[in-house]
Amino acid sequence: MTYDVIVIGGGPAGLSGAVALGRALRKVLVVDAGSPRNAPAEGIHNYLTHDGISPARFHAAGRAEVERYGGDLIEATVTSAARDGDLLTVTLADGRTIAARRLLVTTGLTDELPRVPGLRERWGREVVHCPYCHGYEARGRAIGVLGSSPLSLHQALMWRQWSDDVTLFLHDAPAPDAEQAEQFAARGISVVPGKVAEAVVEDDRLTGVRLSDGTVVPREVLVVAPRLTANAEPLPSLGLTATENDFGTAVVAEPSGRTEVPGVWVAGNVTDQMAQVISSAAAGLHVAAQLNMDLIMDDTARAVAGLAAAGR
Ligand SMILES: Cc1cc2nc3c(=O)[nH]c(=O)nc-3n(C[C@H](O)[C@H](O)[C@H](O)COP(=O)(O)OP(=O)(O)OC[C@H]3O[C@@H](n4cnc5c(N)ncnc54)[C@H](O)[C@@H]3O)c2cc1C
């Protein structure tokens, strides 16, 4: 079986793209490793009409919509991809190889957390990164910001919108300059110099931050700035790599989602690190439409060539 499109990654970008391609009467396969980025979160916010839906329910509904339009789904990891004449093939971790005319890569990204004990345990619960995902639930609480770069100073000012109890732990961040120090003083943001030794977790909850001198500062929420690295494992075998940027790595593409490798398209967090669930889903639809037009032009060129050959 040769598919029109294999979608690698079944998060909001991939599922939305697969639904659009199914509705365009394309034969589509979604291969998904089953580890969406937001899996640790209780609910998805800022997705109009689906506020608070659990990631598991959201993905199950998305997969059902793909199937409703004839799409196939496999739970597996794509380890590599290759060109085979006019086709592209993907190889799964179990060794299976599947062919398609085009690939839509929607593999998302990995949040690499600062190396501080306790963060991973509470990631997506009280250890958070995105105010639009978690800020409302953290409103009015004792918030800490773990400094890892100059961005952390910006995060401290931002999270002040949701609570008047914000402490910036400098850790690996530079000390505020005079202007920033004045801004923090004006907004009542405390700045704690020195290293953080661990996030204190008791009874399955974050309760504070332990400094390297042993002092514990009680905190209910800890904001971090993960390094955002593209899940690009299958791509180097096609000659496509993720590019370094200020936030981590991402696969560079045209606004249409077309990459520099013919036949390979990308959407969602793998190429746009700031995309939320709703914007990843929108990108999946947008790129699927561009990709479908590319297939229409390919179908048309083949039909014209066939007509010419028949007339000869
Ligand atoms: C803790 C947390 C909470 C969040 N809360 C919100 C929120 O409330 N609202 C919001 O809008 N956004 C939220 N986000 C952001 C949201 O998770 C992303 O915007 C969204 O997941 C991006 O969708 P995507 O389809 O690009 O990638 P993903 O959702 O990460 O999906 C990628 C899929 O590809 C699969 N995959 C990866 N590599 C392979 C491979 N080689 N082969 C096969 N499959 C592969 C993965 O297993 C995964 O299922 C949150 C993020 C985090 C970390």
Ligand as a Chemical Component Dictionary entry (heavy atoms), coordinates in Angstrom:
data_LIG
# 
_chem_comp.id                   LIG 
_chem_comp.type                 NON-POLYMER 
_chem_comp.pdbx_formal_charge   0 
_chem_comp.three_letter_code    LIG 
# 
loop_
_chem_comp_atom.comp_id 
_chem_comp_atom.atom_id 
_chem_comp_atom.alt_atom_id 
_chem_comp_atom.type_symbol 
_chem_comp_atom.charge 
_chem_comp_atom.model_Cartn_x 
_chem_comp_atom.model_Cartn_y 
_chem_comp_atom.model_Cartn_z 
_chem_comp_atom.pdbx_ordinal 
LIG C1  C1  C 0 3.021  20.861 30.327 1  
LIG C2  C2  C 0 2.456  21.545 29.110 2  
LIG C3  C3  C 0 1.195  22.069 29.133 3  
LIG C4  C4  C 0 0.675  22.692 28.004 4  
LIG N1  N1  N 0 -0.576 23.232 28.078 5  
LIG C5  C5  C 0 -1.085 23.835 26.989 6  
LIG C6  C6  C 0 -2.386 24.444 27.049 7  
LIG O1  O1  O 0 -3.050 24.418 28.094 8  
LIG N2  N2  N 0 -2.849 25.057 25.937 9  
LIG C7  C7  C 0 -2.123 25.111 24.778 10 
LIG O2  O2  O 0 -2.622 25.660 23.788 11 
LIG N3  N3  N 0 -0.889 24.564 24.694 12 
LIG C8  C8  C 0 -0.357 23.928 25.761 13 
LIG N4  N4  N 0 0.892  23.375 25.698 14 
LIG C9  C9  C 0 1.603  23.404 24.402 15 
LIG C10 C10 C 0 1.161  22.213 23.533 16 
LIG O3  O3  O 0 1.570  21.021 24.151 17 
LIG C11 C11 C 0 1.761  22.309 22.129 18 
LIG O4  O4  O 0 1.376  23.549 21.560 19 
LIG C12 C12 C 0 1.254  21.195 21.220 20 
LIG O5  O5  O 0 1.410  19.938 21.811 21 
LIG C13 C13 C 0 1.977  21.201 19.870 22 
LIG O6  O6  O 0 1.367  20.253 19.030 23 
LIG P1  P1  P 0 2.213  19.401 17.973 24 
LIG O7  O7  O 0 1.204  18.603 17.234 25 
LIG O8  O8  O 0 3.121  20.266 17.195 26 
LIG O9  O9  O 0 3.184  18.448 18.863 27 
LIG P2  P2  P 0 2.812  17.332 19.948 28 
LIG O10 O10 O 0 1.512  17.589 20.584 29 
LIG O11 O11 O 0 3.992  17.219 20.845 30 
LIG O12 O12 O 0 2.672  16.010 19.103 31 
LIG C14 C14 C 0 3.788  15.397 18.482 32 
LIG C15 C15 C 0 3.518  13.905 18.400 33 
LIG O13 O13 O 0 4.536  13.323 17.573 34 
LIG C16 C16 C 0 4.963  12.115 18.150 35 
LIG N5  N5  N 0 6.320  11.805 17.658 36 
LIG C17 C17 C 0 7.484  12.447 17.952 37 
LIG N6  N6  N 0 8.504  11.866 17.297 38 
LIG C18 C18 C 0 7.961  10.835 16.595 39 
LIG C19 C19 C 0 8.510  9.851  15.729 40 
LIG N7  N7  N 0 9.814  9.812  15.448 41 
LIG N8  N8  N 0 7.681  8.930  15.187 42 
LIG C20 C20 C 0 6.354  8.948  15.466 43 
LIG N9  N9  N 0 5.774  9.881  16.262 44 
LIG C21 C21 C 0 6.578  10.801 16.824 45 
LIG C22 C22 C 0 4.905  12.373 19.654 46 
LIG O14 O14 O 0 4.852  11.161 20.370 47 
LIG C23 C23 C 0 3.623  13.204 19.752 48 
LIG O15 O15 O 0 2.489  12.389 19.964 49 
LIG C24 C24 C 0 1.448  22.784 26.815 50 
LIG C25 C25 C 0 2.738  22.256 26.804 51 
LIG C26 C26 C 0 3.252  21.646 27.931 52 
LIG C27 C27 C 0 4.654  21.110 27.904 53 
# 
loop_
_chem_comp_bond.comp_id 
_chem_comp_bond.atom_id_1 
_chem_comp_bond.atom_id_2 
_chem_comp_bond.value_order 
_chem_comp_bond.pdbx_ordinal 
LIG C1  C2  SING 1  
LIG C2  C3  SING 2  
LIG C2  C26 DOUB 3  
LIG C3  C4  DOUB 4  
LIG C4  N1  SING 5  
LIG C4  C24 SING 6  
LIG N1  C5  DOUB 7  
LIG C5  C6  SING 8  
LIG C5  C8  SING 9  
LIG C6  O1  DOUB 10 
LIG C6  N2  SING 11 
LIG N2  C7  SING 12 
LIG C7  O2  DOUB 13 
LIG C7  N3  SING 14 
LIG N3  C8  DOUB 15 
LIG C8  N4  SING 16 
LIG N4  C9  SING 17 
LIG N4  C24 SING 18 
LIG C9  C10 SING 19 
LIG C10 O3  SING 20 
LIG C10 C11 SING 21 
LIG C11 O4  SING 22 
LIG C11 C12 SING 23 
LIG C12 O5  SING 24 
LIG C12 C13 SING 25 
LIG C13 O6  SING 26 
LIG O6  P1  SING 27 
LIG P1  O7  DOUB 28 
LIG P1  O8  SING 29 
LIG P1  O9  SING 30 
LIG O9  P2  SING 31 
LIG P2  O10 DOUB 32 
LIG P2  O11 SING 33 
LIG P2  O12 SING 34 
LIG O12 C14 SING 35 
LIG C14 C15 SING 36 
LIG C15 O13 SING 37 
LIG C15 C23 SING 38 
LIG O13 C16 SING 39 
LIG C16 N5  SING 40 
LIG C16 C22 SING 41 
LIG N5  C17 SING 42 
LIG N5  C21 SING 43 
LIG C17 N6  DOUB 44 
LIG N6  C18 SING 45 
LIG C18 C19 SING 46 
LIG C18 C21 DOUB 47 
LIG C19 N7  SING 48 
LIG C19 N8  DOUB 49 
LIG N8  C20 SING 50 
LIG C20 N9  DOUB 51 
LIG N9  C21 SING 52 
LIG C22 O14 SING 53 
LIG C22 C23 SING 54 
LIG C23 O15 SING 55 
LIG C24 C25 DOUB 56 
LIG C25 C26 SING 57 
LIG C26 C27 SING 58 
# 
